[in-house]
């Protein structure tokens, strides 16, 4: 099954590619790979949630935000690829989590992104991953997601 068919089956529409908030492009191709810039959990141009995970934002809310950010990253990669069905596989995912100092559940937050990629791409969505706790992210976002995909 193609990724576009899985998206339709899941009732998910790829969002428009989020406009950069600084001087960069959302995604670029390097040989047979597309690398995305860090994508935030924008929905219709606004962050879905703000704050630090473990303080103002629960781990569950952050996992949902990571899912949204990953979908935005897929949209950016698909835009450069010429369509989501031209993405052959997800290679690597990096999830940054703006964390309260006492919060150590970054892997569970990152699962929001990883599980979505599996839903969209099946076996081709299995990837290597880093889940990194950071002090702060742009616009006070709780998460930021980067992808490397093969085309």
C-alpha positions, 0 to 999 in steps of 0.5 A: 500500500502506498503512503498516500493510501495509508494517509487516506485510510487514516483520515489524515491530510498532509498539511501545507508546508509550514513557512520557515520562522527564520532564514532556512528552507523546510527541506532539501535534497542531498543525493538520494535523501531528503533532510528536513529542518526541525518542524514544530507542531503547527496546526493552521499556522499556530502552535498546538501547545506551548511550554516545557514538558513535565511542567506546563505540558504533559508527556501525553500532550507532548507526544501528540505535538510530536505526532503533529510535528512529524506530519509537518516534516513528512509534508516538507519532505514530500514537497521536495520529493514530488509527493509522499509516495516517492518517499521510499523509507524513513531513515532517521528521526530526531525529536527535541523535547523542551523539558523541565529539568526533572523530566526524563521521558523524552523517548515516550514523547518521541514515540508520538512521531515514530508511531505516526511514521509507522502508520504512514509508511509501514515497514518503511517507516522503521527508523533510527532515532534520537530523543533529546531533552533541551532547555528551550525550543523556538516559540516556546514549542514543547517539541521539534522533529527532524527527518531524514528520508530516502527517495 
